[in-house]
Amino acid sequence: MIRKLTLTAIATLGLMAGGAQASGTTAHVEDFQFSFEGPFGSYDQNQLQRGLKIFTEVCSACHGMKYLPFRSLGDETGPGLPEDQVRAYAANFEVTDAVTGEDRPATPADKFPANTGAGAPDLSLMAKGRAGFHGPIGLGINQIVKGMGGPEYIASLLSGYHETPECAPEGFPGYYNAVFAAGGFPEECKDEHGNHTVPGSWIGMTPPLSGEDVEFDDGHSNELHHEVQDVAAFLMWAAEPKMMQRKTAGLTGVIFLTVLAVLLYLTNKRIWAPVKYGRKDD
């Protein structure tokens, strides 16, 4: 029975992977090396501050982060901004007071306002929402095996804009992105079997970053390859601001359980030694 179920599961995964590849929707996602990867990884505070600047000057024009409170910007395991800077930053945004119903400058206790003007998705949980991006679809195998998840997808997507393929008709709406796989395809870019002839798809979002979009205070490179990593890391922190605390708690739990297991093993041997070996301990 177990053998039958195992073979069925393997066959299903094979069909899912094969179907995704045949459809042409699977695209290459670059495996970026982020500092927070692995059980002992941690956020790079300078990188989070650079990502915050990119979000503020570029992304916030269309996207909001309605689940992230401003006070989190002062977390030691986050961007680590001083309290006065957090207050000054929050004051740049307007929120609707829950009591008076009037607009007022935000305070650290408030959350980033939602931005629905352009119909763009909220970015609070985007890095977690895209964690299972790679095949078989929905299972996130690459995230488990290679550590690739939402940040890699976001960084690859932002740097995945290319010139429109020759197969697309002139004036086709949208922008071609070799990583995005959820948009529509023109019939001209499909073969006789209906499979896509180019990877990725067309996306409605204009290329938000082109390199040298912002100037960093720490003098770090603002080339496109670095900008996409910085903002992707920031969005990962926005989705998992307590990741470092969870890693610390998990590591502490593993150490405790390991010590407990050793003590229980030694205790068990001592208690049952007279029965097993037919002798009494001194």
C-alpha positions as CSV (number, residue, x, y, z in Angstrom):
1,M,0.0,0.0,0.0
2,I,2.8,2.4,1.0
3,R,4.8,1.5,-2.1
4,K,1.7,2.2,-4.3
5,L,1.1,5.6,-2.7
6,T,4.8,6.5,-3.1
7,L,4.8,5.6,-6.8
8,T,1.6,7.6,-7.3
9,A,3.1,10.7,-5.6
10,I,6.3,10.5,-7.7
11,A,4.3,10.1,-10.9
12,T,2.1,13.1,-9.9
13,L,5.1,15.3,-9.2
14,G,6.6,14.2,-12.5
15,L,3.5,15.2,-14.4
16,M,3.3,18.5,-12.6
17,A,6.9,19.4,-13.4
18,G,6.6,18.2,-17.0
19,G,3.4,20.1,-17.5
20,A,4.9,23.3,-16.1
21,Q,7.9,23.0,-18.4
22,A,5.8,22.1,-21.4
23,S,3.6,25.2,-20.9
24,G,6.7,27.4,-21.0
25,T,5.7,29.2,-17.8
26,T,8.7,28.1,-15.8
27,A,11.5,30.6,-16.0
28,H,15.0,30.8,-14.6
29,V,15.1,32.4,-11.1
30,E,18.6,33.4,-10.0
31,D,19.9,32.0,-6.7
32,F,21.0,35.2,-4.9
33,Q,23.1,34.8,-1.8
34,F,21.3,36.6,1.1
35,S,22.9,37.1,4.5
36,F,19.7,35.8,6.3
37,E,19.7,32.4,4.6
38,G,20.4,29.2,6.7
39,P,19.8,28.5,10.3
40,F,22.5,30.9,11.5
41,G,21.9,33.7,9.0
42,S,20.9,37.2,10.0
43,Y,19.7,40.3,8.3
44,D,22.2,42.8,7.1
45,Q,21.2,46.1,8.8
46,N,22.8,48.3,6.2
47,Q,21.1,46.3,3.4
48,L,17.7,46.7,5.0
49,Q,18.3,50.5,5.3
50,R,19.2,50.6,1.6
51,G,16.1,48.5,0.8
52,L,13.9,50.9,2.8
53,K,15.2,53.8,0.8
54,I,14.4,52.1,-2.4
55,F,10.9,51.3,-1.2
56,T,10.4,54.8,0.0
57,E,11.7,56.6,-3.2
58,V,10.4,54.1,-5.8
59,C,8.1,51.4,-4.7
60,S,5.8,53.3,-2.3
61,A,4.5,55.4,-5.3
62,C,2.3,52.4,-6.2
63,H,2.6,49.8,-3.4
64,G,1.8,49.9,0.3
65,M,2.8,47.8,3.3
66,K,-0.4,47.9,5.5
67,Y,0.7,45.1,7.9
68,L,4.1,46.6,8.9
69,P,4.2,49.1,11.8
70,F,6.6,52.0,11.6
71,R,8.0,51.2,15.0
72,S,9.5,48.0,13.6
73,L,12.0,50.1,11.7
74,G,13.8,50.6,15.0
75,D,14.2,46.9,15.7
76,E,17.8,45.8,16.3
77,T,17.3,42.8,14.1
78,G,15.8,45.1,11.5
79,P,16.8,48.4,9.9
80,G,17.8,49.6,13.4
81,L,16.8,53.3,12.9
82,P,17.1,55.5,16.0
83,E,13.8,56.5,17.6
84,D,14.0,60.1,16.4
85,Q,14.5,58.9,12.8
86,V,11.6,56.5,13.1
87,R,9.3,59.3,14.2
88,A,10.5,61.6,11.5
89,Y,10.1,58.9,8.9
90,A,6.6,58.0,10.0
91,A,5.6,61.7,9.9
92,N,6.1,61.7,6.2
93,F,3.0,59.5,5.8
94,E,-0.6,60.4,6.5
95,V,-3.0,58.0,8.1
96,T,-6.7,58.2,9.0
97,D,-7.2,58.5,12.8
98,A,-9.5,55.7,14.0
99,V,-11.1,57.9,16.6
100,T,-11.6,61.2,14.8
101,G,-11.8,59.9,11.3
102,E,-9.5,62.7,10.1
103,D,-6.1,62.4,8.4
104,R,-3.0,63.1,10.4
105,P,0.7,62.5,10.2
106,A,1.6,58.9,11.2
107,T,3.4,58.0,14.4
108,P,5.6,55.0,15.1
109,A,2.5,53.2,16.5
110,D,0.8,53.3,13.2
111,K,1.3,50.9,10.2
112,F,2.4,51.8,6.8
113,P,-0.7,53.1,4.9
114,A,-2.2,51.0,2.1
115,N,-1.8,52.3,-1.4
116,T,-4.7,51.3,-3.7
117,G,-4.4,54.2,-6.2
118,A,-2.6,52.2,-8.9
119,G,-4.3,48.9,-8.0
120,A,-0.9,47.4,-7.2
121,P,-0.5,44.6,-4.7
122,D,0.5,45.2,-1.1
123,L,4.1,44.3,-0.4
124,S,3.8,43.4,3.3
125,L,3.8,39.7,2.7
126,M,5.0,39.5,-0.9
127,A,8.2,37.7,0.0
128,K,6.3,35.0,1.9
129,G,3.5,34.8,-0.8
130,R,6.1,34.0,-3.5
131,A,8.1,31.5,-1.3
132,G,6.7,28.5,-3.2
133,F,7.4,29.9,-6.7
134,H,9.4,27.1,-8.1
135,G,8.5,23.6,-9.2
136,P,6.8,21.4,-9.0
137,I,4.3,24.3,-8.8
138,G,3.3,25.2,-5.3
139,L,5.7,22.9,-3.5
140,G,8.7,25.1,-3.3
141,I,11.2,22.3,-3.9
142,N,14.0,24.7,-4.7
143,Q,13.3,26.6,-1.5
144,I,13.9,23.4,0.5
145,V,16.8,22.0,-1.4
146,K,18.7,25.2,-2.5
147,G,17.3,27.8,0.0
148,M,15.6,29.7,-2.9
149,G,12.4,31.4,-2.0
150,G,10.5,34.7,-2.2
151,P,13.5,37.1,-2.1
152,E,15.1,35.3,-5.0
153,Y,11.9,35.5,-7.0
154,I,11.4,39.2,-6.3
155,A,15.0,40.1,-7.1
156,S,14.9,38.0,-10.3
157,L,11.6,39.6,-11.3
158,L,12.8,43.1,-10.9
159,S,15.8,42.4,-13.0
160,G,14.0,40.2,-15.5
161,Y,12.7,42.8,-17.9
162,H,13.9,42.4,-21.5
163,E,13.1,43.7,-24.9
164,T,9.8,42.5,-26.3
165,P,10.3,39.2,-28.3
166,E,9.9,39.3,-32.0
167,C,7.0,36.9,-31.8
168,A,4.8,39.5,-30.0
169,P,2.6,41.7,-32.3
170,E,3.3,45.4,-32.4
171,G,1.5,47.3,-29.7
172,F,0.9,44.3,-27.5
173,P,0.0,45.7,-24.0
174,G,2.3,45.1,-21.1
175,Y,6.1,44.6,-20.6
176,Y,7.9,41.4,-21.3
177,N,9.5,39.8,-18.2
178,A,11.4,36.6,-18.5
179,V,10.6,35.6,-14.9
180,F,6.9,36.6,-14.5
181,A,4.7,33.6,-15.4
182,A,1.2,34.8,-14.5
183,G,0.3,37.1,-17.4
184,G,-1.3,36.6,-20.8
185,F,0.5,35.4,-23.9
186,P,-0.2,36.5,-27.4
187,E,-1.1,33.7,-29.8
188,E,1.9,34.6,-31.9
189,C,4.2,33.5,-29.1
190,K,2.7,30.0,-28.9
191,D,3.5,27.0,-31.1
192,E,1.0,24.7,-32.9
193,H,0.5,22.8,-29.6
194,G,-0.4,25.9,-27.6
195,N,2.9,25.9,-25.7
196,H,4.7,29.2,-25.0
197,T,7.8,29.7,-27.1
198,V,9.4,32.2,-24.7
199,P,9.9,32.0,-21.0
200,G,8.1,34.3,-18.6
201,S,5.2,36.4,-19.6
202,W,3.9,40.0,-20.0
203,I,3.4,42.1,-16.9
204,G,1.5,45.3,-16.4
205,M,4.1,46.9,-14.1
206,T,6.6,49.1,-15.8
207,P,10.3,48.3,-15.0
208,P,10.5,50.0,-11.5
209,L,14.3,49.9,-11.3
210,S,17.0,50.5,-13.9
211,G,20.1,51.0,-11.8
212,E,21.4,54.2,-10.2
213,D,17.8,55.0,-9.1
214,V,18.8,56.1,-5.6
215,E,22.0,57.3,-3.9
216,F,23.0,55.3,-0.8
217,D,24.4,57.1,2.2
218,D,26.9,54.2,2.9
219,G,28.4,54.5,-0.6
220,H,27.2,51.1,-1.6
221,S,26.9,50.3,-5.3
222,N,23.5,51.2,-6.8
223,E,23.8,49.1,-9.9
224,L,20.6,47.2,-10.8
225,H,22.0,43.9,-9.6
226,H,22.6,45.3,-6.1
227,E,19.4,47.4,-5.9
228,V,17.1,44.4,-6.6
229,Q,18.9,42.4,-3.8
230,D,18.6,45.3,-1.3
231,V,14.8,45.8,-1.9
232,A,14.2,42.1,-1.9
233,A,16.0,41.7,1.4
234,F,13.9,44.5,2.9
235,L,10.7,42.9,1.7
236,M,11.8,39.7,3.2
237,W,12.3,41.5,6.5
238,A,8.9,43.2,6.1
239,A,7.3,39.7,5.8
240,E,9.4,38.1,8.5
241,P,10.5,40.9,10.9
242,K,10.9,38.3,13.8
243,M,12.9,35.8,11.8
244,M,16.0,36.2,13.9
245,Q,14.1,35.7,17.2
246,R,12.5,32.6,15.8
247,K,15.9,31.2,14.7
248,T,17.3,31.9,18.2
249,A,14.4,30.2,19.9
250,G,14.6,27.3,17.5
251,L,18.3,26.8,18.1
252,T,17.8,27.1,21.9
253,G,15.1,24.4,21.7
254,V,17.3,22.1,19.6
255,I,20.2,22.4,22.1
256,F,17.8,21.8,25.1
257,L,16.2,18.7,23.5
258,T,19.6,17.3,22.6
259,V,20.9,17.6,26.1
260,L,17.6,16.2,27.5
261,A,17.8,13.2,25.1
262,V,21.4,12.4,26.2
263,L,20.4,12.6,29.9
264,L,17.3,10.4,29.3
265,Y,19.4,7.9,27.5
266,L,22.0,7.7,30.3
267,T,19.3,7.5,32.9
268,N,17.6,4.7,31.1
269,K,20.8,2.7,30.8
270,R,21.5,3.1,34.5
271,I,18.0,2.2,35.6
272,W,17.7,-1.0,33.4
273,A,21.3,-2.1,33.7
274,P,20.5,-4.6,36.6
275,V,17.7,-6.2,34.5
276,K,19.7,-6.3,31.3
277,Y,23.0,-7.6,32.7
278,G,21.8,-9.4,35.8
279,R,23.9,-7.3,38.2
280,K,23.4,-4.6,40.7
281,D,25.0,-1.2,40.5
282,D,27.3,-0.2,43.3
